[in-house]
């Protein structure tokens, strides 16, 4: 017997799905073109089987003919254009070309991260077998599916569009690292494109196309208990609609890769919308992109702890017009009680921009019992440095947003496989800066700091040297080139700024900018001049040996910064901040979706027969 699943039937202008069984002897009596004319023998009453659309048959025939006729050169079917990225080849109709080149960095990073994650799983399972009883490794053994070999990943791309990312996973990850990839999308055009391109790239064996709502696809795996090791969520806009199901559908110890492109919301232009989507108030200032990353991480953790799960961020990036985070998810009810200490409110001065943080709670461990305590309110009433009002933002993720061991392995992987990643220079530069980032929340901008004492910008290298010489750690941030990330208190920072203001005034005799701008006739409440006057009038709290030395002393920093490792490329100096390759670099317009009525039609897999979808513009991620 042969089982034909999900044949589409039409009754009273509604589409329904039925399973129909055909006897193999009957099947032999019909040729291939007449198989779907067997409605009388199948005893289907009042239903009329809808034949597969001529257009879809033509598309698959074109792919079949192209595959059969391949020689030394790649043949592109008539009416199509072929887009190459990595090892993947994407067929798109000439009148419907949409290729988001700006997301190639995202796709390169995702493939490299999946490579490293597979190695991590294999190592953790091997360590468990060697009786190295670490909590994480025990969880990984619990997570491990017996049907999958060590290191094999069952992957879901929940919002696939044309399926380019999944095809790259299938063609660029080693075969032993992939169990299967579910290539899901709710758009009918996207589904047909996925099927065609999987076949064109000869990866349909492990690539499973699926036409369904992303949340339903993930919930189905929760019910079947055959969860995914790695789920990739890359929506157009906010991922908040998919977080709750994603944390349930991933295996214990599995990884989520989540992208958010609604930066106008996350960066403070629409605080009301931000609160409804992320349950947090956005921050407007120099560190707004890192604040956005931490809001997204906090939102993922809130979704996870409702199901007794915690997250461990391994990599968080702000690139171009979007942010991307990779987190591992573990089940632990006791850790959920402690996770409150990882949430922090941010108190920002509306005048000078000074920052302070307050954890939402604290916990104490006594004889293996965790006691969670409420944190006493330490919110400042006004800024201690310029007497301005205080604005509260957050809550945000207050703990580390990177796993430096994971970042180091990514860098090594990129070095060894430079030719596989077109955006290698950019990725290597970003990760090199991330590998030196301190695990402290947010940062300050030196030009912004200097503007509050009415001087030109403080030079970066002398500032770093002064901080290191006084025992503080300091680093840059991958989100902003002029950022200064440090664990020094703001009282020390403002004392340093005041020393710089005096130095600037003494060495710029022809420029009496400071003297004029803080004169009494120009002092108005809340103005820059008033803020500068208030800051400069405060007494010094720290003794600072202020020497403007423009020579870098990174080599003398090893004693104070053991966790910082300098990594360079083969030329000896990494490219840290690479400019966008083209003008107006950013996302394209939103793809118009042709969504099925999920209440009427269940999910469709590769063996289904479907009507010709309406012509829509497809979006490629």
N, C-alpha and C positions, 0 to 999 in steps of 0.2 A: 504494500500500500504506500502511496505517496501522499503526504499531507501538504496541501497548499494553504498557507496561513495568510490571514489579513487580505483576502480578496475583497475588493470594494464593490458593494452592491448599491443599487439606487432604488429607493422606494419612497413615493410621495415627496419627491424633491429633497430627500435627506440621504446622506451617505451613512451606511452602516458597515460593520465589519463582521464577517462570519468565517469560521473555519470549515473548509470543504474537503472531504476525502475522496480521492479518485482512484479507482482500481487500475493497477498497472496494465492489465489486459485491455481495458477500455482506452487507456492512454495510447497504446500502440496502434489502435485503429484510427487514430487521428494524426494528421501531420502537424508540424509545429505551428502553422498559421491558423489551424482550426481548433486548437486546444481550448480556447476560451469561448467556443460556440457550443458547449456541452450542457447548457442550462436545463434542457429537457431530461437528459439522463441523470442529472444531479438532483432531480426532484425539488427544484427551488421554486416555490409558489409565489407568484406575483412579483418576484424580484427579477430584475434584468441585470445580468452581469455587465459591468462597464468595461469595455476593452481599454487596453493601455493606449494612451494618446499617441497619435502618429508622430508628433514632435519628439516625444521622449524616446520612441522606438528609433527615430532617425538619429538622435543624439548618441544612444548607446551603440547603434550600428556604425556611426562615424568613428567612435572610440575603438570599436572592435576592428574596423578596417585599418585605422591608424596603427594600432598595436601589431596587427599582422604584417603590415607593410613596413615596419621599422627596419631601417638598415643602418648605415654608418651615420646618416644625418637624421635629425628629428623632423618628423612630418607633422605639420599643423593642419588640421581639417579646415576645409573651406568655410568661411564665415566666422572663424574663431581666431583669436590671438592667444599666444602662449606667453605666460609670464613666468620667469624663472626666479626662484629665491632659494638659496641654499641648494639642496639636491632635489627640491620639489619643482614640479612643472604644473602650472595651473592653466587650464583651458577656460577662456571666457569669451562670450560672444562679442563680436566687434562693436556692436551698438550698445553693449551693456558693460563696458570695461570700468571696473572700480577696483583699484588696487591701492591700499593704504600703505604707502612706502614708509611713512613715518613710524609705523609699528614694527618695522623689521628689527630694531634694537630690542623691543619687547620679546619678539619671537626667538631671537638668538639667545637672549638671557634665559628664557623658559627652557629651551632645549639643553643648555649647559647646566641649569639647575636640576633638571630631571636626571641628567647623567650622574651628577654628584649624589643626588638623593638615592638613586639605585645602589650606588657603591656603599652609601651609609647603611642602608637596610641590610645588605649582605654582610657587612662587617659586624653589625650589631647582632645579627642572628648567629654568626660564627662565634662571636665573643660569648654569647649565652651558652652555646654548645660546649665551650671550654670552661664552663662554670664560673664565669666572671659575673657575679650576681649584682649587676648594677640595675637600679630601678627602671631606667629607660630601656635597657636591654630585655628585662623581664616583660615590659609592656610590648616590646617589639615581637617577642616570641608569642605573646597572646594575640597580637595582630596578625601574625603570619598565617596565610592561607595555605593549607597543605596541597591544594591543587596548583599552586604557583611555586616555581623554583625560587631559591634564594636570590633576591635582587630583581626579580621580575615585577614589573609594574602593571597594574590594571588602571588605565588612565581614562578620565572623562574630560572631554572638552565640551562644556555645557552649552556654550553659545558659539557655534563653530563658523557660521556664515558659509563661506565657500569650502571650508575645511583645510585651508592652506597650512595652518599651524599643526593640525593633526598629521597631515601628510609629511611634514618635516619631521615630526616626532618619529613616524614610522620609518622614514628613509635615513635619518641621521643618528638615531639612537641604535646601539648594537642590538641585534635581533634577540640576544639572550636577556636583554633588559626590558623587553616588552612582552607582556602576556596578551593584552588586547587594548584597543583604544575605541571607546564609544564616541562617535562624532555626531553630536546632537545639535539640532536646530528646530525651531518651531515654524520657520518660513519654508513654504513648499519649494520656491525657487532655489533656496539654499540647499534643501535636501536633494533636489535633482542634481545640482552642481556638485555636491559632495559625492554622490554615487558615481557620477561621470568621472570626476578627477581621481577618486580612489582607484577606479579601473584603469584609467589612463596611466597612473603611476605604478600599477601592478602591486598595490599594497592592500587589496581588498580582503586578503586572507585574515589579517589581524585588525583591519579597520572596519568597524561596524557602524554604518550610517543609521541614524535614528531620527524620525520626525516626531517630535514631542516637545511639550513644555519642559524647560530645564528643571523646574522644581519637581514635576511629576517624575521625570527620569531619575532624579536623585532619591525621591521617596520610595520608588520601586525597589531600589537596592537596599534601603533600610528594611523594608518588609522581607525581602528575600535573604537578607543578611550576607549577601555577597557584595561587600562594599568596595569602593575604589581606593587604591593606594595614593593616587594623586589626582586632584580635581583642579582644572584650569577654568577660571571664571574671568572673562574679559568682555564686559558689556559695553554698550555705548551709553555712558553716563554712570550712574551709581550702581554698585553691586548689592545694595542693602536688601533687595528683594530675595536674594539667593543665599544669604549668609546662614539663615537658620537651617535650611535643608542641607547645605554643604557640610556643616560641622557634624551633621548626623550621618551623612553618606560616605564620609571618609573613614578609613580604617584607623584603629587605635595606633597612634604613631605615624599616621599618614600625613601628607602635606597638601596644603591649599595654596594655589597661586592666584591672587586676587588683584584685579586692576580697577581703578576708579578714574574716570575722565571728567567728572563734574567739578573741575577745579574752581570755577567761579563760586560754587556753593561751599566747597571745603575751605577756600581762602578768604571767606568773610563777606562776600558781596550780598549773600542772601542768608542771613543768620537764622531766620525762621525756618526756611527749607532745610538748612543744615541740621537743625535740632530735630525736625521730624524724621529725617533719614538716618542720622548718626547719633541722636540723643546727646548732642554736645554743642556748645557754643563756639563758633570759629574765632580765630585770632587774626588780627590784621597787624602785620609788622614784618620785620626782616626775616623772621623764622617761620613764616606762615606755611611754607611747604612741608617743613618737618612737623609742624603742629598738625597739618592735614594727615600726614602719615600716622601720627600717634592717635589721632581721632579714629581713623579707620581701624587700627589695631584694637583700640578700646571697644569699638563696635563689634568686631569679630569675637572678642572675648566675652562680651555680654551675651551674644547669641550662643556661644559655646557653653557657658556656665549654667544655662538653663537646662542643659542635658548632662550636667556633672562632668564637663570637659574643660580643659585648660588649653591655652595656646602657648607655644614657644616660638617667637619670631626668629627666623634665621637670616632674612635679608629684607630690607625695606629701601626702596629707591624712589626718588622724584626725578622724572625724565621728561623733558619737553612739556607737554600739556597734560600729563597724567602721572599717577603714582601707582606703584606696584609693590605688593608685599608677598612674601613667602613665609608661611607659618606651619608648624607641625602641631597636630592636635592629639592630646592624650586624655584618657578618661581617668579622673581622680576626684572623688567627692571631697576628700579632705583638703586637697590643694585648692579647690574652688573657694573654700572658706578663707584661705590665706591670700587669695588673689586680690582682695580688696586693697592690699597695700601697694599694688602695682598701678592703681588709678590715682591720678593727681589732678587737683584744680590748679589753674594757672592764674596768678594775680599780676596784671600788667599795668604799669603806670601810664596814664594817658598823656603825661607830659614828657618825661625823659625816656620812657620805654623800659624802665627797670623791671625785672622779673623776679617773682618768688613763687614757690610751689608748696602745696600742702597735700599730703597723702590723705585719701579718704578714710584710711584706717591703718592699724598696725596689728601685728600678731607676735605672740611670745610662745616659744616651744618649751614646755616643762615636762620632762619624763615622757616624751613621745606624745604628749597631749598639746594640741594647739589651742591657744587662748586668743581670740580675736577681740581687740579693743577698739572703741571709737577714738578717733583722733581728736584731740582738743582743738578748738577753733583758734587758728593763729592768723586769720586774715587781717592784713593791715588796713587801717582806716584811711590813711593817706600815705603818700610816698615819703619815705624818710630822707630822700635826697633832694627833691625839688618841691615837696609839699603839694603835689597835684593829686587828683582823684585816682582811684584804683578801679580797674575793670577786671572782671573775672571771666575766664574762658575755660573750656573743657567740660567735663573731665577728659583727660588724655591718658594714654599708656605711658606711665612714668618710668618704666624699666628699660633695659637695653632693647634696641630694635634690630640688632644684628648678632649673628653668631660668627665670631671672627674665625673660628676653625672652618666653618662652611665657606666663608669668603675667601680664605686662603686656598682652599681646594679649588674653588672656582677660578681663581687667578692662575693656578698651576695648570688647570685644564685648558684655559684659554691660551696660555703660552704654548702648550703642546699641540693645539689644534687651531692655530691662527688662520689657516687657509679655509677652515670650515665656516668661519663667521665673518661676514662682510663688515659688520660693525665692530670688529675686534678692538680697534684703537679707542673707540668711544667707551666700550664696555670695560676695557682694561683701565682706562683713566678713572672712570667712576668707581670701580671696585678698589682701585689703589687708594683713593681718598677715603672710601668707606672703611678700608682696613686700618686706617689710622684714627678713625673717629672715636672720640671719647664716648662712653655710654651715659653721658649726662643729657638731660632733656634740653632742647632748644639751644640758642646761641645768641650772640649779639653781633651787630654789623659795625665795623670800625668807622666807616663814613657817617653812619647815623649817630654813633657815639660822639664823634668829633663835632658834629653839627650842633649838639646840645651845649658845647662849650665854645661855639662860634669860632672854630679853627678849621684849617684844612685837615684832611684825613690823617689819622695817626698811621705811620708806616707799620705794615704787618709784621715784618721780621723783628724789628726792635721790640715791639709789643710782646711777641712770643718769647723773646729772649728774657725780657724783664720778668715775665710770669714764671718761666722755668727757673730763673735764678732765685726766685723767692719760694720755690718749692711747690708750685702749682703745675698741674698737667694742662696741656693746651693742644688743640688740633684744629684742622679746618673742617668744613662740612661740604658734602657733595652737592648740597642743594643750592649753595651760593658761594661764589669765588672769594668774596671779601668777608666771609664769616669768621668769627673767632669763637670757638667752642672751648670752654674752660671750666674747671671746678673751683675757680677762685670766686669768693663772694663779691657781690656788686659793690660793697663798700670799698674793697680793694680796687675794683675796676674804676670807680669814680675818683679815687685818690690818684690813680695813674693818669686819668684824663685831665685832672687839674694840674698835675706836674707837666703834662704835655702842653697845656694852655700857657703856663708860665714860660716854658721853653720856647714855644712858638712865638710868644710876644717878644721875648728877649732877642730872638734871632731873626725877627722880621721888623726892623726899626722903621722901615718905610711903610709898613702896613699896620696902622693903628686900629684895625678892625675890631679887636676886642674892646679897646677903650671906648670907642664910639658906640658900639652896639649895646653896651650895658650902661650907658649913661641914664640918669634919672628920667629925663624927658621922654625916653623911649621905652621905659618899663611899664608894661601893661599886664594885667593879670592874665596868665595863660599864654603869653607870647613867648617866642623863643628867647627874646632878650631877658624876660623875667625869669624863665627857667634857668638860663645860663647864669644869671646873677645869683639866684638862690643856690645853685650847685657850687659855684665858685666861692660863695661866702661861708659854706660849711667848713668846720675844722677838719684837718686830716686825722684819720683814724689808724693809718698804717705808716710805718717808716719804709719808704721805698728808695732804693738806690737807683735813681732814674738816670740811665745812660743810654743815649741813642746810638746803638751799635747796629749798623746795617748789614753786618756779616752774620750769616746763619750759623747757629751753634747746635744744629740738630745732632751732631755726633756726640755732644756732651750731654745729651738728654737721656741716655740709657738708664742712668741711676734712678731718675724720677719717673720714667715712663717705660717700665718693663713690658707693659702690654702693647706698646706701639712698635710695630715692625716696619721698617722702610723697605718697600718693594719697588724695584725698577724693572723696566723692560730691557731688551738686549742692547738698546742704545744707551742705557744708563739713566734715562730720565723719562718717566711716564708722561703721557699726555693726559692731563687731568680734566680740563674743561674744554671739550671739543664743540665748536660752533655747529649750528644746524647746517646741513649740506646745501639747503636751498632756501630762497626767500619764502615767507609765508608758510613755514613748516608747521604742519599741524594736522588735525583729523579732517576727514572729508565729511560730507553731509550724512545724516542718519539714513540708513537703508530703510526703505519702505517694506514692511512685513506683510506677507500674505499668510495669515495665521488660520489654521483650521479650527473648527469648533471642537475643542477637546472633549466636551461633554457628549458629543455624538460619535467621535472617531477616536479610537485608542491609538497608541503609539505604533508607528509603522517602521518595519525593519527592511532589510535589503531585499527580501524575497517577496515583497508586496508589489501590487500593481496599482498604479495611481493614474488619475486623470491629469491631463495637461494643465499645469498651473498657469494663472494669468501672468502676463509679462510684467516683471518688476525689475528694478535695478537692484543688483546684488551687491552686498558689502563684503569685502575681503579683509580679514583681520591679519 
